[in-house]
C-alpha cells in the first residue's frame, strides 16, 4: 500500500510539473541549474514547446562555432583534445635522440618529420601520385572504374564508397566488412541547387576550390576552369 501511495504521488507531481503552463506559454525566469547535474536549463522556454532549446540553449551560447569548423559539439571538443595530445606525442618523438634505442619512438619521429618536410614534399610534387592519377585517367568502362576503385581503396582513399572493418553487431567477437556510399564535397545536395545569394557565393567558392585542386593535379588553368 505504501509503495502504491508513493507511486501515485510521483505521478501526480509529474503531471503537475507538465501542466504548470499551457503549450506556447513561456515559463517565468531565465536559466537555472538543473538539480544534481551540470546542465543549465532555459526556463524561459516551456519544455513541451521546444525541448531542444530548453536543454541546450545555454550550452550553445557558451560554445559558438569556431571559424575553422562547420559545427561544434561535445565530441568535437573531445576530438580536439585527443588531437592536441597526439600532436604533443609526435613532437616529443621527433625531438627524441635516435640513439635512445626505442625503435617505435624513432619511427614515429621519422614519420612526423617526413610529413612536416614541406620543402621535400613540394620538390617531389605529384610524383608519388602519378600511378594513381594514371589509373584514374585510364578509366573508360565499368570494369575500369571497378579496378581503379579497388586500387584507390587499397591506398586508403574512399572513391564511390568507403570500406572498413567493424565489429559485427550480431556477434561482438568478430569483425566484418562495412561500407557506405561516397559523399558529396558540400554538406548535402541542397547546397548545389539553392539559388539564394549566400548559396550562390558558396557554389562559386567551391568551383574555384575544385579548379585549384585540378591545377595542382597538373591540369592547365583553362581546362581546370572548364571542368568545374
Secondary structure, 3 states (H helix, E strand, C coil): CHHHHHHHHHHHHHHHHHCCCCCCCCCCCCEEECCCCCCEEECCCCCCCCHHHHHHHHHHHHCCCCCCCCCCCHHHHHHHHHHHHHHHHHHHHHHCCHHHCCHHHHHHHHHHHHHHCHHHHHHHCCHHHHHHHHHHHCCCCHHHHHHHHHHHHHCCCCCCEEEEEEEECCEEEEEEEEEEECCCCCCCCHHHHCCCHHHHHHHHHHHHHHHHHHHHCCCCHHHHHHHC
